[in-house]
Amino acid sequence: MGKEGELWHLVEAKREDDSPTIFRIRELEPRLHQKRIFVAELPYPVADGSRLPDAPSYRRFATFEEQWLDPACNALGWTAVAVKIEDGSFFVYLYGSDEPRALIERLSPFDGALAFFDEHDPTWDEYAALKELLDEAKTLPPRDDDDEVRVQKARPKSATIQAGTKQTAKTKPKAKATSKPKPAAKAKGNAKAKVKTVKKSVTKRSKKR
């Protein structure tokens, strides 16, 4: 993900318990002919209190994206809209028009621990929750520790995904392919977030579906 001409933002936030979450959110118009949301979860080993990935885990996820996920999306017509990183897992959010069986078959050999979730989402509600978080962050003044404002085209994944940033809501789905994906951008209690590419901050309350 992160091809030429695509615009992605890195959103940093903290959950109520101060544990971090990272979102990478793509800015695009909803493609309403793609009525199904699909989430792939790739676990990573947790080595410290932040529960964020270490450098080898980021590199492994980049390999998954570049060599497995991107080719599968291109071949099967799925659209990547977000990545969430928290609590020992990468979550990748996609939209598509078809049942995800072929996509699952292409991705599964990468790692036996991969889990998959899909749901009918004809109005792109999950993406709307992510976009709301991003839009709110853009409207707020910079924090004192934000030294510049940058909105730019997608970079290579090694530059876009960075360790040590801050996240939101705990989502720990454990079902397989036909189960319901958890909300992408909804936090428990108050979520304090900032968008790295635009250097803004936002406080967002949880919403129940």
N, C-alpha and C positions, 0 to 999 in steps of 0.2 A: 504494500500500500504506500501511498505517497508519490503518485506519478506526477509527471510534468503537467502543470495547469490545475492541479487539485489544491485546495486550500484546507489545511488542517491546523487545529489549535491544540496546544497542550494545556490542560486544565488541572491545577493542583488544588487539593482540598484536604481538610481534616474531618474525621468523624468526631462524634461527641466524646469518644474515649481518647481522642488525640492521635489515634492511629491513622496513617496516611493512606490516600487513594489517588491514583493518577488516571485522568481521562485523556485520550487523544480523540478529538471530535472533528469530523469532516464537515465543512460548510457546503451544503448543496440544497437544491430544491427537492422535496420529496418526489420520488418516482412512483406514483400511485398505482401503476400497473404491476409493481412488485409488491404483492400484498402479504408476503410471509416474512417474518423476522426469524433469523437463525443466529444462535449464539454458540460459539465454540469456546470451551474452557481448556486451557493448557496449564496444568499445575507447574510450579517451580519450587525448589527447596528453599525453606526460610532459614536464614542464618542469624538474624538479629532482631531487635525489638521493633523495628519499623515494619517488618514483614514485607518489605519490598525486595525486588530481585537484585542479585549481585550481577557483576559484569558478564560472567559466563551465561547466566540465565537470559539476560538481554540479548546476547549474541545468538543464543539458541532460538529465541523467539523471532529474531530477525531472519534466521534461516527458515523457520516455519512460514513466515510471511512471504519471503521472496521466492522460495523454491517450491512451496506447497500451496499456500493459500491464494496468492496472486494468480498463478497459472490456473487453478481450479475455478476461481471467480471469472476469469477471462473466458475460459472454455465453456462454462455453464451459465453465464449471464447473471451472476450475483454482484451486488453493490456493497462494498465495505463502507460503513458509516462511523464506526467508533471502535476504540480499544479501551478497556478498563483494566487497571493493574492494581490489585489489592490482595492482602491476606493470603498470599501463597498461590495466586492464580492470575494468568492473563485471560481476559474475556474479550473476544472479538465479535462485533455486532455486524450482521449482514442483512440485506434485504434481497429477495428474489421472487420469481413468479411461480416456481415449480416446487414440488416436494423435494426435500433435501437429501433423499437417499443417495443420489449420485455424488453429491458433494461430500457426504459422510464417507462414502466408499473411497474417495480420492484422498481425504485427509487422515483417515484412521491409521494407516500404516506408519505415520510419522511417530506416534507415541501411543502405546496402549492405554495410557492414563487420560487421554483426551475424552472429554464429555461434550455432548451436543444437546441443544434445546431448540425447539422451534415453536412458533405460534402464528396464527392468523392475525395480522395487524394491518388492515387495509387503509387506515388513516395515518399510519406511521406515528402512533402515539409514543412509542418508546424513543424514537428519534426526536420527537417534539420535546420530551423531557430533557434530553441531552442539550438540545438547542436552546431551551429556556435557560438552563444553567449558564451556557456560553453567552447568551445575549445579556443576561443580567450582569455578568462579570464585566462585559464591555462597557456598560453604562456607568460604572462606579469609578471614583477617582483612584489614581495609583496609590499603593501603600508606600510607606517611607522607605522600605527596602527594595522598591522597584526602581531601577536606575534608568530604564529606557522603555520606549514603546516600540514594539515590533510586530507587524502583521505581514506575513510573507508567504510565498508559495511553499508547497510541501518540500521538505528537505529529504535527503536519504534517511532511512529509519534510524541509523546509528546516531544521527544528530537530533532526530525528533523525539525519540524515547530517551529519557534521562533518569538516572537513579537519583534518589534523595528528594524527590518532590512530594507534594502533599495531596491526599485523596479524600473521597466521601464514602457514601453508604456501603455497609457491608452487604455484599451479595454473594452467597455461597451456595449456588444451586448444585444439586448432586444427582439429578435425574438424568435419564438418557433422552434419545432423540425426540420423542414426541411430547416431552413435558414442557411446561410453561416457563419462558425465560423470566428471570427476576427483573424488576425495574432497573433501568440503567443508571439514572441520574438522581435517584431519590435517596435522601439520607435519613438516618435515624437521629432524631433531635435536630440540633442546628449543625449545618455543614458550613465550614468556613472555606471558601474556595478562591483561587486566583487563576487567571489565564496567563500562562507564561508568554505566549506570543503577543498578547496585548497588554500584559502587565497590569491587570485590574484585580479587584477583590470583590467578593460577594458573600453574603450570608443567606443561606437558603434553608427554609423549614421543610421538614419531611411532609410527604403527601401519601395518603393511603389510597390505593386503587379500589 
